[in-house]
Structures are given as C-alpha cells and as structure tokens.
Amino acid sequence: MIALDSVSKSFGGRRVLGATSLAPALGRTSVLLGPSGCGKSTLLRLMIGLLAPDSGSVSFDGVPLSPANIDEARHRIGYVIQDGGLFPHLNARRNVTLLASYLGRDRSWVDQRVVELGSLAHFPVDALDRFPAQLSGGERQRVALMRALMLDPEVLLLDEPLAALDAITRHELQTELRQIFARLRKTVVLVTHDLHEAAWFGDEIIVMREGRIVQRGRLDDLLQRPADPFVAEFVRAQRADARLVAT
C-alpha cells in the first residue's frame, strides 16, 4: 500500500534520514523503534506526505505521491500524533467529523459512524460535546483515533500516540489499541521509543539509528540475534529499565 524507495531527508544541511526503502506489510502492524532523533517520525511524515523527500520516492497504492494526488491519498490514511493534535475551538464531535463534513458525506452516515467509532474507542457519547480542554489525555487520544478512522482508511499511522499519558492510562490504551488493530486488520505503522510498547504492538519491529534502519524482525530477533552492538545495547538498556520479559 505505502512504499518508500530510497527516500532521504535533510533539514538545514543536516541529514536526518539516509536513503531508506520500506514497504509496511499489508494488514499488519509495523513499529518504528529507536531513540529520539533517529528519523522515525520523519519517516512517518514522509509516508503521509507532510514532508517531501529530498531524494527517492513515496508511493501509495502503486502511484507516486505528488501535489496532484496527495489529498486523495491522505483521505485513505489515518494519522494520530502525540496528545491528539485536536482543534481546541471544536468540540469532540466536530473534531471527529470535520473532514467528513468538508467532503460532503451524508449526515446520517456521519452520525452513525460517530456512534460506531465511539463504541470502538470506548469514548462516551455524552462527552462528544466537550472541548479538548475539558477532556483527559486518554479521552483526547480516543477522539484523535476516532478522527483518524472516520473515513475508514486503509492505513493508520501513529506517531508516539501514548507517550504523553500517565502509566495507568497508557497501559489501558495499549490494551484497547491492540484489540482495535486485531479487529480492523488495517495496515498500521506506529512510532515509539519504548521496546515494551514495540513488542506489545508489533508484528514487525523496525529499529532505527541515526537516520537508517539497522534491523527488522520480531522481538526474539532483537533479543537473540541483534544486528549490531547498538541494537544489543538499546535492548539491554530498555530491558533493565522496564524489566521486559520476552514472551
């Protein structure tokens, strides 16, 4: 569905992403894992066309992204960022339905879709009239997820969606999100710096360092067959910190 072919990106003369090729598996969850500044969020923004590569190409459904087709492609991609990124002047319902309304979707379909998504995301109907400032962090992320799924996209991109939440809420949403991914069977790409979270969600874990992919595989591959000393040290440090136990 999404394919990156030798894409690279620099900012202010500093290369943040070297030539990278990646095609996330259809219907599976791929996790981009690595320390801050390794290029994982940049890779995600290239996938949705928020950034243009300096070299290489990004394709969606076999067609290279361009100014002529980027809007159509984005309507088929859901995108969730840290802390939701909700419009503060719109209530939860309007945040969820904004794009569908702009595109002229039938009102009855929109209303029914909100009910379906509220049930899926465990967001109470009576909270839809609240504004983001009146919602908890977990509630804002549920609204952001509903907004991303509103048009029933084929692909869902999530950029550290749980990083700003407290531990209890984060654990709760991790459980719910994995259930949602399993139920919907969409192509999902999730960014995190947390190995435990990557292991929890990922059908495939893609480890990045300094703008390049250094290893791809399952958790057991990282634990037992690290591709280089960085992977071994990254795993060792996170296991010690989070007391991760391979399952």
C-alpha positions as CSV (number, residue, x, y, z in Angstrom):
1,M,0.0,0.0,0.0
2,I,2.7,2.5,1.1
3,A,6.2,2.1,-0.3
4,L,9.3,4.2,0.2
5,D,12.1,3.8,-2.3
6,S,15.5,5.2,-1.3
7,V,14.0,8.3,0.4
8,S,16.2,10.7,2.2
9,K,15.6,13.9,4.1
10,S,17.8,16.7,5.5
11,F,17.0,19.8,7.5
12,G,19.3,22.9,7.5
13,G,22.0,20.9,5.9
14,R,21.8,18.1,8.5
15,R,20.8,14.7,7.2
16,V,18.1,13.2,9.4
17,L,17.2,10.3,7.1
18,G,19.6,8.4,4.9
19,A,18.5,6.5,1.8
20,T,15.7,4.3,3.1
21,S,13.4,1.8,1.5
22,L,10.4,0.4,3.3
23,A,7.0,-1.2,2.4
24,P,5.0,-2.0,5.6
25,A,3.2,-5.3,5.4
26,L,-0.5,-5.1,4.5
27,G,-2.9,-5.8,7.3
28,R,-0.1,-5.9,9.8
29,T,1.3,-3.6,12.5
30,S,4.9,-2.4,11.8
31,V,6.6,-0.5,14.6
32,L,9.3,2.1,14.0
33,L,11.5,1.9,17.1
34,G,14.6,3.9,18.2
35,P,15.9,6.8,20.3
36,S,14.8,10.4,19.9
37,G,16.2,12.0,16.7
38,C,16.8,8.7,14.8
39,G,14.4,9.6,12.0
40,K,11.4,7.5,12.8
41,S,8.9,10.4,12.9
42,T,10.4,11.9,9.8
43,L,9.8,8.6,8.0
44,L,6.2,8.6,9.1
45,R,5.6,12.2,7.9
46,L,7.1,11.2,4.5
47,M,4.5,8.4,4.3
48,I,1.6,10.8,4.7
49,G,3.1,13.5,2.5
50,L,3.6,16.1,5.2
51,L,7.2,16.1,4.1
52,A,8.6,15.7,0.6
53,P,11.8,13.5,0.3
54,D,15.0,15.1,-0.9
55,S,15.6,12.0,-3.0
56,G,13.8,8.8,-3.7
57,S,10.0,8.4,-3.9
58,V,7.0,7.6,-1.8
59,S,4.1,5.7,-3.4
60,F,0.6,4.9,-2.3
61,D,-1.2,2.0,-3.9
62,G,1.5,1.9,-6.6
63,V,1.2,5.6,-7.5
64,P,4.0,8.1,-6.5
65,L,2.7,10.8,-4.2
66,S,2.5,14.2,-5.9
67,P,0.7,17.6,-5.3
68,A,-2.0,16.3,-7.7
69,N,-2.9,13.2,-5.7
70,I,-1.8,13.9,-2.1
71,D,-5.2,14.9,-0.8
72,E,-6.9,11.8,-2.2
73,A,-4.2,9.6,-0.7
74,R,-4.5,11.3,2.7
75,H,-8.2,10.6,2.8
76,R,-7.2,6.9,2.7
77,I,-4.7,7.3,5.5
78,G,-5.5,7.9,9.2
79,Y,-2.9,9.8,11.3
80,V,-2.6,10.2,15.0
81,I,0.0,12.3,16.8
82,Q,1.1,12.7,20.4
83,D,-1.6,14.3,22.6
84,G,-4.1,14.1,19.8
85,G,-3.5,17.3,18.0
86,L,-7.2,18.2,18.3
87,F,-8.5,21.7,17.3
88,P,-9.1,23.4,20.6
89,H,-12.0,25.5,19.4
90,L,-14.0,22.5,18.2
91,N,-15.8,20.0,20.4
92,A,-15.0,16.3,20.2
93,R,-17.8,15.6,17.7
94,R,-16.7,18.3,15.4
95,N,-13.1,17.2,15.6
96,V,-14.1,13.7,14.6
97,T,-16.4,14.7,11.8
98,L,-14.6,17.8,10.4
99,L,-13.1,16.2,7.2
100,A,-16.2,14.1,6.5
101,S,-18.4,17.2,6.7
102,Y,-16.0,19.1,4.5
103,L,-16.2,16.3,1.9
104,G,-20.0,16.4,1.9
105,R,-20.6,13.0,3.4
106,D,-24.2,12.2,4.2
107,R,-25.2,13.5,7.6
108,S,-26.9,10.2,8.6
109,W,-23.8,8.3,7.6
110,V,-21.6,10.7,9.6
111,D,-23.8,10.4,12.7
112,Q,-23.9,6.6,12.5
113,R,-20.1,6.5,12.0
114,V,-19.6,8.6,15.1
115,V,-21.6,6.1,17.2
116,E,-19.7,3.2,15.7
117,L,-16.3,4.8,16.4
118,G,-17.3,5.9,19.9
119,S,-18.1,2.3,20.7
120,L,-14.9,1.1,19.2
121,A,-12.7,3.6,21.0
122,H,-14.7,3.4,24.3
123,F,-15.5,7.1,24.2
124,P,-18.8,8.0,25.9
125,V,-21.5,9.6,23.7
126,D,-22.2,12.2,26.4
127,A,-18.7,13.5,26.1
128,L,-18.9,14.4,22.4
129,D,-20.0,17.9,23.1
130,R,-16.9,18.6,25.3
131,F,-14.0,20.6,24.1
132,P,-10.4,19.2,24.2
133,A,-9.5,21.3,27.3
134,Q,-12.4,19.5,29.1
135,L,-11.1,16.0,28.2
136,S,-8.4,13.9,29.9
137,G,-5.3,12.9,28.0
138,G,-6.7,9.5,27.4
139,E,-10.0,10.9,26.1
140,R,-8.2,13.2,23.7
141,Q,-6.3,10.3,22.3
142,R,-9.6,8.4,21.8
143,V,-11.0,11.3,19.9
144,A,-7.9,11.5,17.8
145,L,-8.2,7.8,17.0
146,M,-11.9,8.3,16.1
147,R,-10.9,11.2,13.8
148,A,-8.2,9.1,12.1
149,L,-10.7,6.3,11.5
150,M,-13.6,8.4,10.4
151,L,-13.2,7.8,6.7
152,D,-12.4,4.1,7.2
153,P,-8.8,4.5,5.9
154,E,-6.8,1.5,4.6
155,V,-3.7,2.7,6.5
156,L,-3.3,4.0,10.0
157,L,-0.1,6.0,11.1
158,L,0.5,6.7,14.8
159,D,3.4,8.9,16.0
160,E,4.1,8.1,19.7
161,P,0.3,8.3,20.4
162,L,0.6,7.2,24.0
163,A,3.9,8.9,25.1
164,A,2.3,11.9,26.9
165,L,-0.1,9.7,29.0
166,D,0.3,8.6,32.6
167,A,1.3,5.0,33.2
168,I,-2.2,3.7,34.1
169,T,-3.9,5.4,31.1
170,R,-1.1,4.3,28.8
171,H,-1.5,0.7,29.8
172,E,-5.3,0.8,29.4
173,L,-5.0,2.3,25.9
174,Q,-2.2,-0.1,24.8
175,T,-4.6,-3.0,25.6
176,E,-7.5,-1.3,23.7
177,L,-5.4,-0.3,20.7
178,R,-4.1,-3.8,20.2
179,Q,-7.6,-5.1,20.3
180,I,-8.7,-2.5,17.7
181,F,-5.8,-3.3,15.4
182,A,-6.6,-7.0,15.6
183,R,-10.3,-6.3,14.9
184,L,-9.8,-3.9,12.0
185,R,-6.8,-5.6,10.3
186,K,-5.6,-2.4,8.8
187,T,-2.1,-1.7,7.8
188,V,-0.6,0.1,10.8
189,V,2.7,1.9,11.3
190,L,3.4,3.0,14.9
191,V,6.3,5.1,16.1
192,T,7.7,4.6,19.6
193,H,11.0,4.8,21.5
194,D,9.7,2.1,24.0
195,L,10.8,-1.5,23.4
196,H,7.9,-2.9,25.6
197,E,5.4,-1.0,23.5
198,A,7.0,-2.1,20.3
199,A,6.9,-5.7,21.4
200,W,3.2,-5.4,22.5
201,F,2.0,-4.0,19.2
202,G,4.4,-5.1,16.5
203,D,4.1,-7.9,14.0
204,E,7.4,-6.5,12.9
205,I,9.8,-4.2,14.7
206,I,12.0,-1.9,12.7
207,V,14.9,-0.5,14.6
208,M,16.3,2.8,13.5
209,R,19.5,4.7,14.4
210,E,20.9,8.0,13.0
211,G,18.5,8.1,10.1
212,R,18.8,4.5,8.9
213,I,17.2,1.1,9.5
214,V,19.6,-1.2,11.4
215,Q,17.4,-4.2,12.0
216,R,13.9,-5.6,11.2
217,G,12.2,-8.6,12.8
218,R,10.3,-9.8,15.9
219,L,11.3,-9.2,19.5
220,D,13.1,-12.6,19.6
221,D,15.3,-11.4,16.8
222,L,16.3,-8.3,18.6
223,L,16.9,-10.2,21.9
224,Q,18.7,-13.2,20.5
225,R,20.2,-12.0,17.2
226,P,21.0,-8.3,17.4
227,A,22.3,-6.9,14.1
228,D,25.0,-4.8,15.6
229,P,26.2,-3.5,19.0
230,F,23.8,-0.6,19.0
231,V,20.8,-2.9,18.9
232,A,22.1,-5.1,21.7
233,E,22.8,-2.1,23.9
234,F,19.5,-0.5,23.1
235,V,17.6,-3.7,24.0
236,R,19.8,-4.3,27.1
237,A,19.2,-0.7,28.4
238,Q,15.4,-0.9,27.9
239,R,15.1,-4.4,29.4
240,A,16.9,-3.2,32.5
241,D,14.7,-0.1,32.7
242,A,11.4,-1.7,32.1
243,R,12.2,-5.3,33.2
244,L,11.0,-6.5,29.9
245,V,10.4,-10.3,29.7
246,A,10.2,-11.9,26.3
247,T,7.0,-13.8,25.6
